[in-house]
Amino acid sequence: MERKCIVLATLFLALGAAAQPTLPLHSPVIVADGSSTVAPITQAVAAEFARLRPQARISVGIGGTSGGFRRFLAQETDINNASRPIRPAEITTARDRGVPYLELLIGLDGVVIAVSVQTKIFREGPPVLTLGELELLWSKEAEGLITRWSHLGSRFADAPIVLSGAAPTSGTFDVFTAVVNGKEGDSRTDYFGTEEDQLLTEQTGADPYALTYCGFAYLEHNRDRVQAVAVDPRRTVVDPPAEILAELNRRRAAAGKPPLLAAGGTPKGIAPTLDTIGAFLYPLSRPLFLYVNARSAERPLLAEFIDLYLESVQDPQFMLDVGYLPLGPEILEATRQVWRQRIPGTAFGGEFAGLPLEEIARRYRRHAGL
């Protein structure tokens, strides 16, 4: 399915709908919100479903994973698109409010570090950063200190840093900060944050000194504008100015964090590709989720929509067309089982960041009873 079809799909915006699970059994309204990363998948399925069932009235909002969960747990939506699993506090809210939910794993993605195809950030060689250099750049303690690219080391241009990325309501923000900085939400704030990933790629593509992060699909659909930065999984930095590193580590010590260490050498990064993301070799690989209100799932039209959704995401070509990777057969089998049996709850209990794909599969299959 072509991206332009996704964009042009006619989706009814049901802004007036409250408490969606109380809708009549045969209501044509389906309301989804949440992750801007997952939205292209849901929009593509919605476009096809609207063709098959013209009576359907489908809304696909983009309020970010966290923003989407707030609406979902207030029972304003039927579906939450999510680029991270449900958090412990959200699990508690769901229990306290009596909101039953189904957790469906639907695909694989990588959080991409992107720069302009005309980037001038790197003095020589291809764009690459170690995880340590990314933490040096994005840590809360870097704010007001790391302001020029040369503050990262001699490999970088002496030019002002221009940063953008996901808004704090985004699951991409949660995953990025957890992997890079070791804690969800721990990030400098002097950057441009938005849920509009397309805007991030357009702005970054127009500025040779800009860097952003976004979902893999937005790299795939904007390769004429941006290129990926390869990520070296080492936690060390290379050669930042001694006074910069000393001040950053002084701030980190005051915050109770371990120091960043300079190790020298030449970074050798792993680029985000279909193979490296699919094998979780790329350090910022992640699965994608769909959360469905279990009461909404009793409505025949919504159940039919989820049936089509799961049929679509098991098609490798469909997933590649929207810019993501399909899950392996074992996890897809577990997803279908959770849906068929309407198994409520989560496989992860809020613990997720850094889990290898094998452990994700093991926990999810156990949740599905397989």
C-alpha positions as a Python dict, from the first residue, in 0.01 Angstrom:
ca = {
    (1, 'M'): (0, 0, 0),
    (2, 'E'): (144, 334, -101),
    (3, 'R'): (209, 595, 167),
    (4, 'K'): (7, 851, -27),
    (5, 'C'): (-294, 625, 12),
    (6, 'I'): (-240, 627, 388),
    (7, 'V'): (-224, 1005, 395),
    (8, 'L'): (-527, 1050, 170),
    (9, 'A'): (-743, 795, 350),
    (10, 'T'): (-1071, 943, 466),
    (11, 'L'): (-1089, 894, 842),
    (12, 'F'): (-1382, 1026, 1046),
    (13, 'L'): (-1268, 1229, 1348),
    (14, 'A'): (-1505, 1132, 1631),
    (15, 'L'): (-1404, 1415, 1866),
    (16, 'G'): (-1736, 1415, 2040),
    (17, 'A'): (-1721, 1050, 2139),
    (18, 'A'): (-1665, 990, 2510),
    (19, 'A'): (-1629, 663, 2701),
    (20, 'Q'): (-1607, 454, 2388),
    (21, 'P'): (-1676, 115, 2552),
    (22, 'T'): (-2031, 238, 2630),
    (23, 'L'): (-2112, 280, 2261),
    (24, 'P'): (-2390, 60, 2121),
    (25, 'L'): (-2289, -290, 2022),
    (26, 'H'): (-2322, -212, 1652),
    (27, 'S'): (-2172, 136, 1657),
    (28, 'P'): (-1970, 219, 1341),
    (29, 'V'): (-1728, 440, 1543),
    (30, 'I'): (-1373, 322, 1617),
    (31, 'V'): (-1142, 564, 1797),
    (32, 'A'): (-764, 515, 1814),
    (33, 'D'): (-497, 750, 1947),
    (34, 'G'): (-138, 733, 2066),
    (35, 'S'): (198, 680, 1905),
    (36, 'S'): (300, 873, 1594),
    (37, 'T'): (527, 577, 1517),
    (38, 'V'): (245, 322, 1511),
    (39, 'A'): (-3, 561, 1348),
    (40, 'P'): (107, 485, 987),
    (41, 'I'): (27, 116, 1042),
    (42, 'T'): (-313, 189, 1194),
    (43, 'Q'): (-392, 444, 925),
    (44, 'A'): (-304, 196, 651),
    (45, 'V'): (-527, -72, 803),
    (46, 'A'): (-803, 187, 856),
    (47, 'A'): (-789, 290, 491),
    (48, 'E'): (-833, -69, 378),
    (49, 'F'): (-1105, -134, 635),
    (50, 'A'): (-1297, 176, 524),
    (51, 'R'): (-1289, 37, 169),
    (52, 'L'): (-1426, -299, 286),
    (53, 'R'): (-1671, -153, 539),
    (54, 'P'): (-1779, 194, 418),
    (55, 'Q'): (-2006, 235, 718),
    (56, 'A'): (-1705, 242, 953),
    (57, 'R'): (-1613, 577, 1109),
    (58, 'I'): (-1249, 552, 1217),
    (59, 'S'): (-1044, 818, 1393),
    (60, 'V'): (-665, 782, 1425),
    (61, 'G'): (-520, 1051, 1649),
    (62, 'I'): (-152, 1118, 1720),
    (63, 'G'): (-127, 1223, 2085),
    (64, 'G'): (186, 1024, 2162),
    (65, 'T'): (200, 693, 2348),
    (66, 'S'): (168, 853, 2693),
    (67, 'G'): (-98, 1100, 2579),
    (68, 'G'): (-282, 814, 2412),
    (69, 'F'): (-274, 605, 2729),
    (70, 'R'): (-428, 894, 2924),
    (71, 'R'): (-726, 895, 2686),
    (72, 'F'): (-738, 514, 2670),
    (73, 'L'): (-748, 480, 3050),
    (74, 'A'): (-1019, 747, 3063),
    (75, 'Q'): (-1212, 520, 2822),
    (76, 'E'): (-1226, 788, 2557),
    (77, 'T'): (-1069, 557, 2296),
    (78, 'D'): (-1098, 197, 2188),
    (79, 'I'): (-736, 153, 2083),
    (80, 'N'): (-403, 295, 2193),
    (81, 'N'): (-117, 281, 1944),
    (82, 'A'): (198, 242, 2155),
    (83, 'S'): (570, 239, 2084),
    (84, 'R'): (644, 115, 2436),
    (85, 'P'): (458, -121, 2671),
    (86, 'I'): (218, 1, 2936),
    (87, 'R'): (396, 147, 3243),
    (88, 'P'): (346, 35, 3605),
    (89, 'A'): (151, 353, 3691),
    (90, 'E'): (-72, 300, 3388),
    (91, 'I'): (-128, -63, 3488),
    (92, 'T'): (-239, 59, 3831),
    (93, 'T'): (-471, 320, 3679),
    (94, 'A'): (-628, 58, 3454),
    (95, 'R'): (-690, -167, 3754),
    (96, 'D'): (-827, 112, 3973),
    (97, 'R'): (-1062, 237, 3700),
    (98, 'G'): (-1170, -108, 3591),
    (99, 'V'): (-1037, -75, 3236),
    (100, 'P'): (-967, -420, 3088),
    (101, 'Y'): (-718, -421, 2801),
    (102, 'L'): (-555, -656, 2553),
    (103, 'E'): (-185, -612, 2470),
    (104, 'L'): (-105, -701, 2107),
    (105, 'L'): (252, -706, 1974),
    (106, 'I'): (233, -595, 1610),
    (107, 'G'): (577, -521, 1464),
    (108, 'L'): (939, -414, 1503),
    (109, 'D'): (1096, -69, 1473),
    (110, 'G'): (1422, 110, 1542),
    (111, 'V'): (1459, 458, 1689),
    (112, 'V'): (1672, 629, 1425),
    (113, 'I'): (1928, 904, 1492),
    (114, 'A'): (1905, 1117, 1178),
    (115, 'V'): (2102, 1403, 1022),
    (116, 'S'): (2075, 1584, 692),
    (117, 'V'): (2200, 1409, 379),
    (118, 'Q'): (2415, 1725, 348),
    (119, 'T'): (2531, 1707, 711),
    (120, 'K'): (2843, 1899, 811),
    (121, 'I'): (2846, 1776, 1171),
    (122, 'F'): (3112, 1510, 1116),
    (123, 'R'): (3452, 1629, 997),
    (124, 'E'): (3535, 1305, 818),
    (125, 'G'): (3399, 957, 769),
    (126, 'P'): (3037, 843, 783),
    (127, 'P'): (2803, 965, 1061),
    (128, 'V'): (2853, 752, 1373),
    (129, 'L'): (2809, 808, 1748),
    (130, 'T'): (2877, 585, 2045),
    (131, 'L'): (2603, 543, 2304),
    (132, 'G'): (2838, 730, 2537),
    (133, 'E'): (2855, 1024, 2296),
    (134, 'L'): (2477, 1021, 2261),
    (135, 'E'): (2449, 1036, 2641),
    (136, 'L'): (2705, 1316, 2649),
    (137, 'L'): (2488, 1502, 2399),
    (138, 'W'): (2140, 1426, 2538),
    (139, 'S'): (2183, 1394, 2916),
    (140, 'K'): (2006, 1642, 3141),
    (141, 'E'): (2346, 1764, 3263),
    (142, 'A'): (2445, 1862, 2906),
    (143, 'E'): (2191, 2142, 2898),
    (144, 'G'): (2367, 2478, 2870),
    (145, 'L'): (2707, 2304, 2856),
    (146, 'I'): (2719, 2093, 2539),
    (147, 'T'): (2621, 2363, 2291),
    (148, 'R'): (2865, 2317, 2002),
    (149, 'W'): (2936, 1998, 1810),
    (150, 'S'): (3308, 2033, 1890),
    (151, 'H'): (3219, 1981, 2257),
    (152, 'L'): (3175, 1613, 2168),
    (153, 'G'): (3530, 1582, 2037),
    (154, 'S'): (3768, 1645, 1751),
    (155, 'R'): (3560, 1441, 1503),
    (156, 'F'): (3292, 1709, 1508),
    (157, 'A'): (3254, 2053, 1350),
    (158, 'D'): (3293, 2372, 1552),
    (159, 'A'): (2933, 2483, 1498),
    (160, 'P'): (2621, 2532, 1714),
    (161, 'I'): (2423, 2221, 1798),
    (162, 'V'): (2064, 2206, 1667),
    (163, 'L'): (1861, 1930, 1830),
    (164, 'S'): (1507, 1800, 1786),
    (165, 'G'): (1325, 1480, 1869),
    (166, 'A'): (1020, 1323, 2022),
    (167, 'A'): (803, 1513, 2269),
    (168, 'P'): (792, 1386, 2630),
    (169, 'T'): (444, 1241, 2565),
    (170, 'S'): (595, 1005, 2306),
    (171, 'G'): (689, 642, 2351),
    (172, 'T'): (985, 713, 2126),
    (173, 'F'): (1103, 967, 2387),
    (174, 'D'): (1064, 702, 2657),
    (175, 'V'): (1260, 436, 2467),
    (176, 'F'): (1530, 678, 2352),
    (177, 'T'): (1593, 823, 2698),
    (178, 'A'): (1585, 480, 2865),
    (179, 'V'): (1841, 330, 2627),
    (180, 'V'): (2066, 635, 2583),
    (181, 'N'): (2050, 794, 2929),
    (182, 'G'): (1960, 491, 3137),
    (183, 'K'): (1626, 625, 3264),
    (184, 'E'): (1296, 709, 3099),
    (185, 'G'): (1245, 1082, 3074),
    (186, 'D'): (1603, 1176, 3171),
    (187, 'S'): (1686, 1423, 2895),
    (188, 'R'): (1799, 1775, 2827),
    (189, 'T'): (1502, 1999, 2754),
    (190, 'D'): (1660, 2262, 2528),
    (191, 'Y'): (1555, 2089, 2207),
    (192, 'F'): (1253, 2108, 1977),
    (193, 'G'): (1016, 1827, 2069),
    (194, 'T'): (707, 1721, 1873),
    (195, 'E'): (485, 1424, 1792),
    (196, 'E'): (511, 1515, 1422),
    (197, 'D'): (794, 1291, 1300),
    (198, 'Q'): (757, 1412, 943),
    (199, 'L'): (825, 1767, 1060),
    (200, 'L'): (1138, 1645, 1241),
    (201, 'T'): (1281, 1493, 924),
    (202, 'E'): (1193, 1796, 713),
    (203, 'Q'): (1354, 2041, 954),
    (204, 'T'): (1663, 1826, 1003),
    (205, 'G'): (1703, 1768, 631),
    (206, 'A'): (1713, 2144, 576),
    (207, 'D'): (1990, 2213, 832),
    (208, 'P'): (2342, 2064, 793),
    (209, 'Y'): (2408, 2108, 1167),
    (210, 'A'): (2083, 1953, 1293),
    (211, 'L'): (2027, 1611, 1452),
    (212, 'T'): (1699, 1443, 1544),
    (213, 'Y'): (1557, 1104, 1637),
    (214, 'C'): (1240, 936, 1510),
    (215, 'G'): (1093, 603, 1400),
    (216, 'F'): (1250, 401, 1118),
    (217, 'A'): (951, 457, 886),
    (218, 'Y'): (1022, 830, 873),
    (219, 'L'): (1381, 761, 767),
    (220, 'E'): (1257, 525, 496),
    (221, 'H'): (1013, 780, 357),
    (222, 'N'): (1259, 1072, 372),
    (223, 'R'): (1588, 933, 246),
    (224, 'D'): (1611, 1225, 7),
    (225, 'R'): (1628, 1453, 313),
    (226, 'V'): (1797, 1264, 596),
    (227, 'Q'): (2041, 983, 661),
    (228, 'A'): (2088, 760, 965),
    (229, 'V'): (2369, 791, 1215),
    (230, 'A'): (2519, 452, 1296),
    (231, 'V'): (2526, 373, 1669),
    (232, 'D'): (2828, 216, 1840),
    (233, 'P'): (2695, 34, 2150),
    (234, 'R'): (2997, 130, 2364),
    (235, 'R'): (2915, 348, 2665),
    (236, 'T'): (3241, 538, 2640),
    (237, 'V'): (3306, 868, 2461),
    (238, 'V'): (3602, 929, 2234),
    (239, 'D'): (3780, 1260, 2294),
    (240, 'P'): (3567, 1546, 2424),
    (241, 'P'): (3757, 1852, 2557),
    (242, 'A'): (3886, 1768, 2906),
    (243, 'E'): (3720, 2070, 3068),
    (244, 'I'): (3382, 1986, 2912),
    (245, 'L'): (3393, 1625, 3029),
    (246, 'A'): (3510, 1729, 3376),
    (247, 'E'): (3222, 1976, 3419),
    (248, 'L'): (2967, 1728, 3285),
    (249, 'N'): (3091, 1461, 3526),
    (250, 'R'): (3083, 1710, 3814),
    (251, 'R'): (2716, 1768, 3734),
    (252, 'R'): (2653, 1395, 3701),
    (253, 'A'): (2815, 1328, 4039),
    (254, 'A'): (2589, 1590, 4197),
    (255, 'A'): (2292, 1406, 4043),
    (256, 'G'): (2416, 1070, 4171),
    (257, 'K'): (2512, 939, 3827),
    (258, 'P'): (2831, 753, 3728),
    (259, 'P'): (3089, 944, 3521),
    (260, 'L'): (3120, 918, 3144),
    (261, 'L'): (3461, 785, 3044),
    (262, 'A'): (3678, 887, 2750),
    (263, 'A'): (3837, 584, 2584),
    (264, 'G'): (3967, 717, 2253),
    (265, 'G'): (3963, 496, 1946),
    (266, 'T'): (3750, 493, 1633),
    (267, 'P'): (3374, 438, 1666),
    (268, 'K'): (3230, 152, 1462),
    (269, 'G'): (2857, 188, 1454),
    (270, 'I'): (2564, -33, 1362),
    (271, 'A'): (2329, 128, 1112),
    (272, 'P'): (1952, 79, 1140),
    (273, 'T'): (1856, -161, 862),
    (274, 'L'): (1589, -423, 816),
    (275, 'D'): (1840, -691, 917),
    (276, 'T'): (1994, -517, 1220),
    (277, 'I'): (1658, -406, 1359),
    (278, 'G'): (1497, -743, 1293),
    (279, 'A'): (1779, -921, 1481),
    (280, 'F'): (1788, -654, 1757),
    (281, 'L'): (2155, -591, 1674),
    (282, 'Y'): (2082, -220, 1635),
    (283, 'P'): (2097, -78, 1991),
    (284, 'L'): (1769, 117, 1959),
    (285, 'S'): (1552, -166, 1823),
    (286, 'R'): (1208, -205, 1980),
    (287, 'P'): (872, -379, 1932),
    (288, 'L'): (547, -194, 1865),
    (289, 'F'): (213, -247, 2040),
    (290, 'L'): (-160, -210, 2002),
    (291, 'Y'): (-371, -189, 2320),
    (292, 'V'): (-740, -268, 2277),
    (293, 'N'): (-1011, -202, 2534),
    (294, 'A'): (-1151, -549, 2603),
    (295, 'R'): (-1508, -415, 2625),
    (296, 'S'): (-1470, -239, 2291),
    (297, 'A'): (-1358, -573, 2148),
    (298, 'E'): (-1712, -704, 2205),
    (299, 'R'): (-1837, -475, 1926),
    (300, 'P'): (-1847, -677, 1600),
    (301, 'L'): (-1714, -401, 1375),
    (302, 'L'): (-1416, -329, 1598),
    (303, 'A'): (-1341, -700, 1630),
    (304, 'E'): (-1346, -726, 1252),
    (305, 'F'): (-1106, -429, 1234),
    (306, 'I'): (-859, -599, 1469),
    (307, 'D'): (-889, -922, 1268),
    (308, 'L'): (-787, -729, 956),
    (309, 'Y'): (-511, -552, 1152),
    (310, 'L'): (-348, -878, 1262),
    (311, 'E'): (-387, -1025, 913),
    (312, 'S'): (-216, -715, 770),
    (313, 'V'): (83, -702, 1006),
    (314, 'Q'): (172, -1065, 938),
    (315, 'D'): (222, -970, 571),
    (316, 'P'): (593, -875, 530),
    (317, 'Q'): (523, -661, 225),
    (318, 'F'): (254, -462, 402),
    (319, 'M'): (489, -391, 693),
    (320, 'L'): (777, -293, 465),
    (321, 'D'): (548, -64, 267),
    (322, 'V'): (457, 132, 580),
    (323, 'G'): (821, 130, 692),
    (324, 'Y'): (841, -134, 964),
    (325, 'L'): (936, -496, 1012),
    (326, 'P'): (706, -791, 1071),
    (327, 'L'): (739, -1000, 1385),
    (328, 'G'): (869, -1355, 1374),
    (329, 'P'): (616, -1639, 1354),
    (330, 'E'): (640, -1730, 1725),
    (331, 'I'): (547, -1382, 1847),
    (332, 'L'): (278, -1345, 1580),
    (333, 'E'): (128, -1675, 1694),
    (334, 'A'): (122, -1541, 2052),
    (335, 'T'): (-41, -1215, 1937),
    (336, 'R'): (-315, -1406, 1757),
    (337, 'Q'): (-366, -1623, 2067),
    (338, 'V'): (-400, -1320, 2296),
    (339, 'W'): (-660, -1178, 2057),
    (340, 'R'): (-851, -1503, 1996),
    (341, 'Q'): (-873, -1585, 2366),
    (342, 'R'): (-913, -1219, 2470),
    (343, 'I'): (-633, -1258, 2726),
    (344, 'P'): (-622, -938, 2932),
    (345, 'G'): (-325, -760, 3086),
    (346, 'T'): (39, -720, 2996),
    (347, 'A'): (330, -958, 2953),
    (348, 'F'): (586, -709, 3083),
    (349, 'G'): (459, -554, 3406),
    (350, 'G'): (618, -223, 3314),
    (351, 'E'): (971, -369, 3291),
    (352, 'F'): (1093, -350, 2936),
    (353, 'A'): (1390, -129, 2837),
    (354, 'G'): (1694, -326, 2729),
    (355, 'L'): (1527, -666, 2701),
    (356, 'P'): (1663, -876, 2412),
    (357, 'L'): (1419, -999, 2151),
    (358, 'E'): (1441, -1356, 2283),
    (359, 'E'): (1329, -1246, 2629),
    (360, 'I'): (1050, -1032, 2485),
    (361, 'A'): (928, -1335, 2290),
    (362, 'R'): (957, -1564, 2593),
    (363, 'R'): (755, -1334, 2821),
    (364, 'Y'): (491, -1263, 2562),
    (365, 'R'): (443, -1627, 2470),
    (366, 'R'): (410, -1712, 2837),
    (367, 'H'): (147, -1439, 2869),
    (368, 'A'): (-37, -1600, 2575),
    (369, 'G'): (-23, -1941, 2743),
    (370, 'L'): (208, -2092, 2480),
}
